[in-house]
Amino acid sequence: MCCDMTQETEIDAIGLLCPLPVLRARKALAALPEGAVLRLLASDPAAIVDVPHFCAQSGHDFLDMADRADHTVYRIRKGAHPA
């Protein structure tokens, strides 16, 4: 790991529908160093399936998710494979 794990980059995809939350995450991860953590905020119900699947297919670590009042927070650690 090459990064300070206390800092997380946050992407707000609330209100966006599939596939836009995953596309925003992929673009953000491409700009981050390996090991960096991305927080994706999304309200699309499909994201609960799409985000973990994207991580598995792209070599990123799906860390966790947490429900909020009107959205879900997904945390992804960038893996060695390009997004």
Summary of the structure (lengths in Angstrom):
residues: 83
radius of gyration: 11.6
end to end distance: 16.9
largest distance: 33.7
contacts: 246
relative contact order: 0.25
helix: 28%
strand: 30%
